[in-house]
Amino acid sequence: MVQKELPKKAENEMLAQVPAKIGFLNSIHAEFLHVGYERVGSVTKGEIGAAYGPITLGLGAGAEKLEYYDPLFFITPRIELRGIAGDFELYAVGSVP
């Protein structure tokens, strides 16, 4: 049986991209993300957050589009804690879609 050869992808074509972050007022940021996988689906998300000291609060929303299902929309609150206690650096993130 002869196997079918798949076409090669261009080198500059990326399946996933690093989130784009925009920061302003030294404490408020916005993050936008789009990740797609061939024959699986894609996720598109946007988040806005504000930092005060070691605590960052954020609220995100987006859509997940899988190949064989209708799009799923979600809203995601998020809390992040960063700090230094003596010789240790603390980091914790909680998020619920």
Helices and strands as residue ranges (DSSP letters): E 20-24, E 28-37, E 41-52, E 55-66, E 72-85, E 88-95
